[in-house]
Amino acid sequence: MAWDFSTESKFEAKLAWMRGFVRDEIIPLETLDLDRPTYERITAPLKDRVRDEGLWAAHLPPELGGGGFGQVKLGLMHEVLGQCRFAPAVFGNNAPDSGNAELLALGGSPEQQERWMHPLLRGELRSSFSMTEPGAGADPTMLTTRAVRDGDEYVINGHKWFSSNASIADFLIVMAVTDPDVSPYQGSSMIVVPTDTPGVDILRDIPVMNHPTHYGRLDGGHAEIVYTDVRVPAENLVGNPGDGFRLAQQRLGPGRIHHAMRWLGQSKRAFDMLCERAVSRETHGSLLSDKQMIQDMVALSAAEMAAARLLTLQAAWVMDTAGASNARIEIGMIKYWGAKVLHDVIDRAIQVHGSLGFTGDLPLEQMYRDARAARIYDGPDEVHKATVAKRILRGYSPVEVPTEHVPTRAEAARRKFADQLDAVTANL
Ligand SMILES: Cc1cc2nc3c(=O)[nH]c(=O)nc-3n(C[C@H](O)[C@H](O)[C@H](O)COP(=O)(O)OP(=O)(O)OC[C@H]3O[C@@H](n4cnc5c(N)ncnc54)[C@H](O)[C@@H]3O)c2cc1C
């Protein structure tokens, strides 16, 4: 299996431009408490510069205005963008809009693409992905939201929560059961629902660990929504009836790789803070960087981040070369490994900063609270570990005696080399 670690020089130049642009033009915005109009005013010219570089909405194929880069290059881009929460939006690929645009690109009709996807890409519309229910999350075969065909319309009834961005979205992509008489894998569908459709009741933005009291003025929260007799035209169904799981899988596979690479950008930022503090802070007679327990944190973090990076790029490469369905093990591994590395590196960076790390005077405490969710969204650790383990275990068969049982192997070896062994014995 060939593996090339280099990045072609033309693309490396793009990455170098991105690093400087994110550092100099976008990261400084983090410290300002911007309202949306001011944010839009500041970021509009930045988005134009991204377009001029040919890097806008790079996750989409060229015919839809994207870069057609493939997952490896996208992964390398997301590593740069992941450093700053504003960067993905300035590059036209912020979640959940990027995944929803990808979904409409994959399964949407030309009319759906015209009405929803292109305005989404131009930043004129915002979207939300409404799948999880209070009673069904990690196991989406348990979804109960129903969409019933009635003439030229679907009528949707159900209760969702954690629909990120729904409270500021123009439309929702709702996962609903369209045929309860077949397996959920064949009986679920995705339907585009404009947020202002009668019967869509956004109850609240749920208080969460990284936004316990209120949301920033820029993003929507994770909304709880009740759908009561919501009527939408039948042509709002994405793909064919029953395509829901297939589309969800296609949407979430690349999304997980992009998450994992963004987490590396975040981890690296925390790691840089850890190292800077280690060489700056003196205590108990020496710099922190001279103490072996701190050196252990540096060495462990560096190795874990390198492992996460290689795993993620390998997953991206398998997707590019063999397709997403052949990368299930790799994608599962980076989901739980990447989320753990992100959490652990930020945790160590906080520790090395002592009380300062626990304050809002550094970005670490917010990064830590954001990182905790990574072990849950897009499937919790345990589900991905189970997928990986089950697929690996399929390659093994049960045996009565372990294959490596030494007495059994010795017996077989004696039979195999009997002639030579007899010759040795005869010469004694
Ligand atoms: C910040 C954030 C943003 C989100 N955004 C969205 C969004 O935009 N749209 C959307 O639809 N959803 C969204 N979600 C929901 C998310 O996808 C679900 O929370 C996730 O799939 C887990 O479902 P659940 O919360 O119902 O947990 P449950 O299904 O109740 O699982 C609870 C726990 O049980 C354990 N568990 C579950 N299955 C297994 C298993 N097979 N083996 C062993 N242990 C297991 C795990 O520890 C798991 O954490 C978001 C969640 C968060 C935290």
PDBQT file of the ligand as one rigid body, heavy atoms in Angstrom, charges set to zero:
ROOT
HETATM    1  C1  LIG A 501     -22.803  20.021  20.800  1.00  0.00    +0.000 C 
HETATM    2  C2  LIG A 501     -23.713  19.063  20.119  1.00  0.00    +0.000 A 
HETATM    3  C3  LIG A 501     -24.212  19.364  18.860  1.00  0.00    +0.000 A 
HETATM    4  C4  LIG A 501     -25.114  18.497  18.236  1.00  0.00    +0.000 A 
HETATM    5  N1  LIG A 501     -25.642  18.845  17.016  1.00  0.00    +0.000 NA
HETATM    6  C5  LIG A 501     -26.591  18.069  16.448  1.00  0.00    +0.000 A 
HETATM    7  C6  LIG A 501     -27.246  18.480  15.236  1.00  0.00    +0.000 A 
HETATM    8  O1  LIG A 501     -26.955  19.529  14.661  1.00  0.00    +0.000 OA
HETATM    9  N2  LIG A 501     -28.244  17.694  14.730  1.00  0.00    +0.000 N 
HETATM   10  C7  LIG A 501     -28.619  16.519  15.332  1.00  0.00    +0.000 A 
HETATM   11  O2  LIG A 501     -29.507  15.862  14.822  1.00  0.00    +0.000 OA
HETATM   12  N3  LIG A 501     -28.000  16.089  16.487  1.00  0.00    +0.000 NA
HETATM   13  C8  LIG A 501     -27.020  16.847  17.057  1.00  0.00    +0.000 A 
HETATM   14  N4  LIG A 501     -26.419  16.450  18.246  1.00  0.00    +0.000 N 
HETATM   15  C9  LIG A 501     -26.860  15.219  18.879  1.00  0.00    +0.000 C 
HETATM   16  C10 LIG A 501     -25.821  14.113  18.835  1.00  0.00    +0.000 C 
HETATM   17  O3  LIG A 501     -25.616  13.635  17.543  1.00  0.00    +0.000 OA
HETATM   18  C11 LIG A 501     -26.295  13.017  19.813  1.00  0.00    +0.000 C 
HETATM   19  O4  LIG A 501     -26.214  13.585  21.110  1.00  0.00    +0.000 OA
HETATM   20  C12 LIG A 501     -25.466  11.771  19.735  1.00  0.00    +0.000 C 
HETATM   21  O5  LIG A 501     -25.738  11.042  18.571  1.00  0.00    +0.000 OA
HETATM   22  C13 LIG A 501     -25.750  10.843  20.942  1.00  0.00    +0.000 C 
HETATM   23  O6  LIG A 501     -27.121  10.634  21.093  1.00  0.00    +0.000 OA
HETATM   24  P1  LIG A 501     -27.816  10.844  22.535  1.00  0.00    +0.000 P 
HETATM   25  O7  LIG A 501     -27.383  12.156  23.063  1.00  0.00    +0.000 OA
HETATM   26  O8  LIG A 501     -29.278  10.605  22.417  1.00  0.00    +0.000 OA
HETATM   27  O9  LIG A 501     -27.170   9.739  23.459  1.00  0.00    +0.000 OA
HETATM   28  P2  LIG A 501     -27.728   8.270  23.722  1.00  0.00    +0.000 P 
HETATM   29  O10 LIG A 501     -28.119   7.611  22.454  1.00  0.00    +0.000 OA
HETATM   30  O11 LIG A 501     -28.757   8.332  24.807  1.00  0.00    +0.000 OA
HETATM   31  O12 LIG A 501     -26.432   7.601  24.326  1.00  0.00    +0.000 OA
HETATM   32  C14 LIG A 501     -25.973   7.965  25.635  1.00  0.00    +0.000 C 
HETATM   33  C15 LIG A 501     -24.658   7.293  25.925  1.00  0.00    +0.000 C 
HETATM   34  O13 LIG A 501     -24.843   5.899  25.913  1.00  0.00    +0.000 OA
HETATM   35  C16 LIG A 501     -23.661   5.264  25.505  1.00  0.00    +0.000 C 
HETATM   36  N5  LIG A 501     -23.947   4.417  24.343  1.00  0.00    +0.000 N 
HETATM   37  C17 LIG A 501     -24.812   4.663  23.323  1.00  0.00    +0.000 A 
HETATM   38  N6  LIG A 501     -24.780   3.648  22.444  1.00  0.00    +0.000 NA
HETATM   39  C18 LIG A 501     -23.903   2.737  22.928  1.00  0.00    +0.000 A 
HETATM   40  C19 LIG A 501     -23.428   1.471  22.479  1.00  0.00    +0.000 A 
HETATM   41  N7  LIG A 501     -23.858   0.928  21.333  1.00  0.00    +0.000 N 
HETATM   42  N8  LIG A 501     -22.493   0.827  23.234  1.00  0.00    +0.000 NA
HETATM   43  C20 LIG A 501     -22.044   1.373  24.396  1.00  0.00    +0.000 A 
HETATM   44  N9  LIG A 501     -22.459   2.557  24.864  1.00  0.00    +0.000 NA
HETATM   45  C21 LIG A 501     -23.366   3.237  24.136  1.00  0.00    +0.000 A 
HETATM   46  C22 LIG A 501     -22.655   6.387  25.140  1.00  0.00    +0.000 C 
HETATM   47  O14 LIG A 501     -21.816   6.624  26.260  1.00  0.00    +0.000 OA
HETATM   48  C23 LIG A 501     -23.557   7.568  24.919  1.00  0.00    +0.000 C 
HETATM   49  O15 LIG A 501     -22.893   8.797  25.133  1.00  0.00    +0.000 OA
HETATM   50  C24 LIG A 501     -25.509  17.288  18.872  1.00  0.00    +0.000 A 
HETATM   51  C25 LIG A 501     -24.972  16.987  20.139  1.00  0.00    +0.000 A 
HETATM   52  C26 LIG A 501     -24.094  17.850  20.762  1.00  0.00    +0.000 A 
HETATM   53  C27 LIG A 501     -23.577  17.497  22.125  1.00  0.00    +0.000 C 
ENDROOT
TORSDOF 0
